[in-house]
Amino acid sequence: MPRSRSDKPARPVAPWVRTRLRTAPWAAAALALLVLVTAYLAAALPRAVDRYETEGLRHDIATAAPRNSVLELTSPIPVSERGPGLAPAVLQAQRDEVRGLFPAPIRTDPEQTVHGVRTVKRVPGSDPWLPRPDGLPPEFVLSSPSGLTDHATLRQGRLPAGTAAAPEAAVTPKTAESLHLKPGSVVHVPHKLGAEPVAVTITGIVEPRAPESPYWAVEPLLRTPALAPLVDDEVKYYWQAALLLSPTSAPAALSTTNDVEVFFRFVPEAGHLTGRDTDRLDAALDSATGGPDLVRMRKAVKGNATLTTQLDAIVDSYRSMREAINPVVAVAVFGIGAVAAVVLAMTGGLFVARRDSELSLLRSRGASLTGIGLRLLGETSAVAVPAAALALGLAAATVRPPGGGSGGIPLGPSVLATALVTLIAILVLPVRAVVLHRRPRLHGGRDDLLTARPSRRRTVLELTLLVLAVGAVASLRLRGTGDSGDHLVSAAPVLVGLIAAMVLVRVYPLPLRWLARPARRLRGAVAPLALARAGRASSSGTLPLLALVLALTTAAFGGSVLAGVADARDRAALLATGADARIGGSVEWTPLPAGLTGSVRGLKGVRDVAPVQIEYGVALPSYQGTSAQPMSAPIVGVEPDSYTRLANRTGFGPFPAGLLASTGRGGEDAVADTERVLPAIASPAVAERLGGEPMDIIAAAGAFRVKVVAVRSTTPALDDADFLLVNGAGLTHRADTQLLVTGPVDGAALRAAVKAESEPGKADSLAVKLRTEERATYVDSPLQSGAERIYLGAIGAGAAFAVVAVLLSLLQSAPERNTLLARLRTMGLTRRQARRLLGLEALPQAVLAALGGILVGWATVPLLAPGIDLFRLALATAPGFAPLDSAPLRADPWSLVLPALAVVVLTGLAAAGQAWWAGRRSSIKELRAGDAR
């Protein structure tokens, strides 16, 4: 009776994946750990970039001057308006309606929203008792800001009430002091129709609670009066101030002038914005300032309203900084990504090498390439996919959005990055195994660097990479990193490193052959054997060399970027201060106290001081006569010896002190001697204007003649482009105005010394500027600090992957080395000789990688420097608003040498550790016949 299909006994087949994972649990755990770390870095990177970009946008909006970030809607009041439309309840309703009309993503702070009525044109005060510095009456702005009780504290009198017929107002303490006002004062301003003046009664004095808040800072005149100049035949000054009308008194402003408006002031919120909202924010601002939303606002306020703001300029500045920084960051991302990909490929190569005999046996017994590949794919997927999923979850949990999670970070880029790492991890082993075993191979055939011959496909690949590298470098040098979408430009350092690594692989046999000949003449067999072993390294050893060269190139480039940024900040701060510290008047031509120089010289940390006298705006004659265009420049009177030492230390226009030798004539006794000639050092433009002959100079410092004896482009005393430097002893009116201090002086002690030497009540007239404090102002954006952290992380990750590459390289050949040591020990090899053998065998490739990394890093930086400007990464301002105009990339010696030395030392230590471990283990397994060859 035939048996049914169900009666057939099941075939005992062990599950492949489970069996393999149980057989090699430590290898699976190591792969999982490597995938976990690599996938975490890949997933965290886009989230970190998104986070600091969001922080940068919020920071720029939050720290901008209130008058620049505020959204102000103004509507002129028609002449026909008599007051009902200006009632507080009406304006309050209009404000609430307008606030709800702002398009997303614009949000405003209700606590800082202000509305009211104000005169656009200031009205004069006609009372004779009001202060008139040059005989001109003061002018007032009549303004009725809402919420005065919430933003000010009553100090004297009472809060204003009043009506349109009997208006009342309050003033701030500074306004009251400057304009001689007090509770009960009545200020009269002209009526627009020429009738009786409008009398405004001052009922109280209010103190601003937060003077720097938008309520007061948008219109500083509301809290602080100003002494304004009136330029005519002669300059005359008059007071400008503000009277804070009560909301019920606001219609009284209509009687003073026809130029009156309603204003609604909104302060934008930034806590909900993200770095991805810039385009939406621009579109919303365009609509609110001149689009459909403005039309709706006009309907709400029933007038021809206009919305003004500088928020769009703030967003544009943020975008320009981001677009300047992101391509530079992309260079680091491509570098560390390439190193990580090579290390993952090395991991797959290690697994294939360890299982080469197993896979060869399976092929000899009829296993198909497809079957082997699918089983290896399942095996690596079972390890890599859970590790990658865990890494994605860790990245999402650890890299959170700023501000407590407001404005989420999209998960898509992190998922794509994690998927890419996972694909590389799970495909390397099966693809490499299928490629190696697609044809039968002779057992025991040599596959080393000395005998391997590059295939045509490899040659085509190398030539393709060479063309791409040349194109990327040429594009970077010509166009720079401005095109953030051109990833080929960002990959230029990686491509250069790839080409260099391939060149090193091709030339690697040459130095081994050169060294092998003299090594044969040495006593002992260790050195010749080590070189022979190094030459017989597997041709798959090109991956460790490639990983090390890429890691060293990335470290050198990243270190050079950070060094260039630090150097640009140091130089900009030094150029702005001229020395480690600078003491000078807050206004021009403020003489220093007589004993200040001696007091500062005696402070702890002060090594030198250089007093200078600076006079700005001195008219310069031209050797061409009166036909030349007018030109002025500062004149700097210096003490040659101390100033020369300062110029030599800073590197800003150094010169020998003898160039400004004293003429022996100066001071008050030389007032009548206008023909004396002072040697001068000038900037290029000033030297070109004065020519080579003595020219007459008329300045507050005296009348004399100067002759240019040297030209310098910079000088420590000034960060301006033009200057004229003379010996201060030759000036008629000698009075030092600036003191340049050298040395690590304490800022508090320096300010205390300045205050002690200043006259009572004039301590604020002298300002102290420290180079360290000035340098700190160049790093005020999270975009800068975030990009620097990315570079530091890239350098650290590159170093870690380089360590992994070294260890993987040694692990791949560990069984063969252990067998060799076991056999050689039977022939009398000592443990010391074993350590020397393994060290000398591993060092050639490490030394070659170190030298290659140094050379590639040294060549890459100057090769790519013309296309990379670190200005926006180094300085928190746009070009033209900082002492420096550019921040070029420069090679950093420490970034070139230290990582390379670390690679060599690490390789030597790993080889010595391997020899030590092999010496402690039993050699029975390695000496069994038929084992690993």
Rosetta blueprint (number, residue, H / E / L):
1 M L
2 P L
3 R L
4 S L
5 R H
6 S H
7 D H
8 K L
9 P L
10 A L
11 R L
12 P L
13 V L
14 A L
15 P L
16 W H
17 V H
18 R H
19 T H
20 R H
21 L H
22 R H
23 T H
24 A L
25 P H
26 W H
27 A H
28 A H
29 A H
30 A H
31 L H
32 A H
33 L H
34 L H
35 V H
36 L H
37 V H
38 T H
39 A H
40 Y H
41 L H
42 A H
43 A H
44 A H
45 L H
46 P H
47 R H
48 A H
49 V H
50 D H
51 R H
52 Y H
53 E H
54 T H
55 E H
56 G H
57 L H
58 R H
59 H H
60 D H
61 I H
62 A H
63 T H
64 A L
65 A L
66 P H
67 R H
68 N H
69 S H
70 V L
71 L E
72 E E
73 L E
74 T E
75 S E
76 P E
77 I L
78 P L
79 V L
80 S L
81 E L
82 R L
83 G L
84 P H
85 G H
86 L H
87 A L
88 P H
89 A H
90 V H
91 L H
92 Q H
93 A H
94 Q H
95 R H
96 D H
97 E H
98 V H
99 R H
100 G L
101 L L
102 F L
103 P L
104 A L
105 P L
106 I L
107 R L
108 T E
109 D L
110 P H
111 E H
112 Q H
113 T L
114 V E
115 H E
116 G E
117 V E
118 R E
119 T E
120 V L
121 K L
122 R L
123 V E
124 P E
125 G L
126 S L
127 D L
128 P L
129 W L
130 L L
131 P L
132 R L
133 P L
134 D L
135 G L
136 L L
137 P L
138 P L
139 E E
140 F E
141 V E
142 L E
143 S E
144 S L
145 P L
146 S L
147 G L
148 L H
149 T H
150 D H
151 H H
152 A E
153 T E
154 L E
155 R E
156 Q E
157 G E
158 R L
159 L L
160 P L
161 A L
162 G L
163 T L
164 A L
165 A L
166 A L
167 P L
168 E E
169 A E
170 A E
171 V E
172 T L
173 P H
174 K H
175 T H
176 A H
177 E H
178 S H
179 L H
180 H L
181 L L
182 K L
183 P L
184 G L
185 S L
186 V E
187 V E
188 H E
189 V E
190 P L
191 H L
192 K L
193 L L
194 G L
195 A L
196 E L
197 P L
198 V E
199 A E
200 V E
201 T E
202 I E
203 T E
204 G E
205 I E
206 V E
207 E E
208 P E
209 R L
210 A L
211 P L
212 E L
213 S L
214 P H
215 Y H
216 W H
217 A H
218 V L
219 E L
220 P H
221 L H
222 L H
223 R L
224 T L
225 P L
226 A E
227 L E
228 A E
229 P E
230 L E
231 V E
232 D L
233 D L
234 E L
235 V E
236 K E
237 Y E
238 Y E
239 W E
240 Q E
241 A E
242 A E
243 L E
244 L E
245 L E
246 S L
247 P H
248 T H
249 S H
250 A H
251 P H
252 A H
253 A H
254 L H
255 S H
256 T L
257 T L
258 N L
259 D L
260 V E
261 E E
262 V E
263 F E
264 F E
265 R E
266 F E
267 V L
268 P E
269 E L
270 A L
271 G L
272 H L
273 L L
274 T L
275 G H
276 R H
277 D H
278 T H
279 D H
280 R H
281 L H
282 D H
283 A H
284 A H
285 L H
286 D H
287 S H
288 A H
289 T H
290 G H
291 G L
292 P H
293 D H
294 L H
295 V H
296 R H
297 M H
298 R H
299 K H
300 A H
301 V H
302 K L
303 G L
304 N L
305 A L
306 T E
307 L E
308 T E
309 T L
310 Q L
311 L H
312 D H
313 A H
314 I H
315 V H
316 D H
317 S H
318 Y H
319 R H
320 S H
321 M H
322 R H
323 E H
324 A H
325 I H
326 N H
327 P H
328 V H
329 V H
330 A H
331 V H
332 A H
333 V H
334 F H
335 G H
336 I H
337 G H
338 A H
339 V H
340 A H
341 A H
342 V H
343 V H
344 L H
345 A H
346 M H
347 T H
348 G H
349 G H
350 L H
351 F H
352 V H
353 A H
354 R H
355 R L
356 D H
357 S H
358 E H
359 L H
360 S H
361 L H
362 L H
363 R H
364 S H
365 R L
366 G L
367 A L
368 S L
369 L H
370 T H
371 G H
372 I H
373 G H
374 L H
375 R H
376 L H
377 L H
378 G H
379 E H
380 T H
381 S H
382 A H
383 V H
384 A H
385 V H
386 P H
387 A H
388 A H
389 A H
390 L H
391 A H
392 L H
393 G H
394 L H
395 A H
396 A H
397 A H
398 T H
399 V L
400 R L
401 P L
402 P L
403 G L
404 G L
405 G L
406 S L
407 G L
408 G L
409 I L
410 P L
411 L L
412 G H
413 P H
414 S H
415 V H
416 L H
417 A H
418 T H
419 A H
420 L H
421 V H
422 T H
423 L H
424 I H
425 A H
426 I H
427 L H
428 V H
429 L H
430 P H
431 V H
432 R H
433 A H
434 V H
435 V H
436 L H
437 H L
438 R L
439 R L
440 P L
441 R L
442 L L
443 H L
444 G L
445 G L
446 R L
447 D L
448 D E
449 L L
450 L L
451 T L
452 A L
453 R L
454 P L
455 S L
456 R H
457 R H
458 R H
459 T H
460 V H
461 L H
462 E H
463 L H
464 T H
465 L H
466 L H
467 V H
468 L H
469 A H
470 V H
471 G H
472 A H
473 V H
474 A H
475 S H
476 L H
477 R H
478 L H
479 R H
480 G L
481 T L
482 G L
483 D L
484 S L
485 G L
486 D L
487 H H
488 L H
489 V H
490 S H
491 A L
492 A H
493 P H
494 V H
495 L H
496 V H
497 G H
498 L H
499 I H
500 A H
501 A H
502 M H
503 V H
504 L H
505 V H
506 R H
507 V H
508 Y L
509 P H
510 L H
511 P H
512 L H
513 R H
514 W H
515 L H
516 A H
517 R H
518 P H
519 A H
520 R H
521 R L
522 L L
523 R L
524 G L
525 A L
526 V H
527 A H
528 P H
529 L H
530 A H
531 L H
532 A H
533 R H
534 A H
535 G H
536 R L
537 A L
538 S E
539 S H
540 S H
541 G H
542 T H
543 L H
544 P H
545 L H
546 L H
547 A H
548 L H
549 V H
550 L H
551 A H
552 L H
553 T H
554 T H
555 A H
556 A H
557 F H
558 G H
559 G H
560 S H
561 V H
562 L H
563 A H
564 G H
565 V H
566 A H
567 D H
568 A H
569 R H
570 D H
571 R H
572 A H
573 A H
574 L H
575 L H
576 A H
577 T H
578 G L
579 A L
580 D L
581 A E
582 R E
583 I E
584 G E
585 G E
586 S L
587 V L
588 E L
589 W L
590 T L
591 P L
592 L L
593 P L
594 A L
595 G L
596 L H
597 T H
598 G H
599 S H
600 V H
601 R H
602 G L
603 L L
604 K L
605 G L
606 V L
607 R L
608 D E
609 V E
610 A E
611 P E
612 V E
613 Q E
614 I E
615 E E
616 Y E
617 G E
618 V E
619 A E
620 L L
621 P L
622 S L
623 Y L
624 Q L
625 G H
626 T H
627 S H
628 A L
629 Q L
630 P L
631 M L
632 S E
633 A E
634 P E
635 I E
636 V E
637 G E
638 V E
639 E L
640 P H
641 D H
642 S H
643 Y H
644 T H
645 R H
646 L H
647 A H
648 N H
649 R H
650 T H
651 G L
652 F L
653 G L
654 P L
655 F L
656 P L
657 A H
658 G H
659 L H
660 L H
661 A L
662 S L
663 T L
664 G L
665 R L
666 G L
667 G L
668 E H
669 D H
670 A H
671 V L
672 A L
673 D L
674 T L
675 E L
676 R L
677 V E
678 L E
679 P E
680 A E
681 I E
682 A E
683 S L
684 P H
685 A H
686 V H
687 A H
688 E H
689 R H
690 L H
691 G L
692 G L
693 E L
694 P L
695 M E
696 D E
697 I E
698 I E
699 A E
700 A L
701 A L
702 G E
703 A E
704 F E
705 R E
706 V E
707 K E
708 V E
709 V E
710 A E
711 V E
712 R L
713 S L
714 T L
715 T E
716 P L
717 A L
718 L E
719 D L
720 D L
721 A L
722 D L
723 F L
724 L E
725 L E
726 V E
727 N E
728 G H
729 A H
730 G H
731 L L
732 T L
733 H L
734 R L
735 A L
736 D L
737 T L
738 Q E
739 L E
740 L E
741 V E
742 T E
743 G L
744 P L
745 V L
746 D L
747 G H
748 A H
749 A H
750 L H
751 R H
752 A H
753 A H
754 V H
755 K H
756 A H
757 E H
758 S L
759 E L
760 P L
761 G L
762 K L
763 A H
764 D H
765 S H
766 L E
767 A E
768 V E
769 K E
770 L E
771 R H
772 T H
773 E H
774 E H
775 R H
776 A H
777 T L
778 Y L
779 V L
780 D L
781 S L
782 P H
783 L H
784 Q H
785 S H
786 G H
787 A H
788 E H
789 R H
790 I H
791 Y H
792 L H
793 G H
794 A H
795 I H
796 G H
797 A H
798 G H
799 A H
800 A H
801 F H
802 A H
803 V H
804 V H
805 A H
806 V H
807 L H
808 L H
809 S H
810 L H
811 L H
812 Q H
813 S L
814 A H
815 P H
816 E H
817 R H
818 N H
819 T H
820 L H
821 L H
822 A H
823 R H
824 L H
825 R H
826 T L
827 M L
828 G L
829 L L
830 T L
831 R H
832 R H
833 Q H
834 A H
835 R H
836 R H
837 L H
838 L H
839 G H
840 L H
841 E H
842 A H
843 L H
844 P H
845 Q H
846 A H
847 V H
848 L H
849 A H
850 A H
851 L H
852 G H
853 G H
854 I H
855 L H
856 V H
857 G H
858 W H
859 A H
860 T H
861 V H
862 P H
863 L H
864 L H
865 A H
866 P H
867 G H
868 I L
869 D E
870 L L
871 F H
872 R H
873 L H
874 A H
875 L L
876 A L
877 T L
878 A L
879 P L
880 G L
881 F L
882 A L
883 P L
884 L L
885 D L
886 S L
887 A L
888 P E
889 L L
890 R L
891 A L
892 D L
893 P H
894 W H
895 S H
896 L H
897 V H
898 L H
899 P H
900 A H
901 L H
902 A H
903 V H
904 V H
905 V H
906 L H
907 T H
908 G H
909 L H
910 A H
911 A H
912 A H
913 G H
914 Q H
915 A H
916 W H
917 W H
918 A H
919 G H
920 R H
921 R L
922 S L
923 S L
924 I H
925 K H
926 E H
927 L H
928 R L
929 A L
930 G L
931 D L
932 A L
933 R L
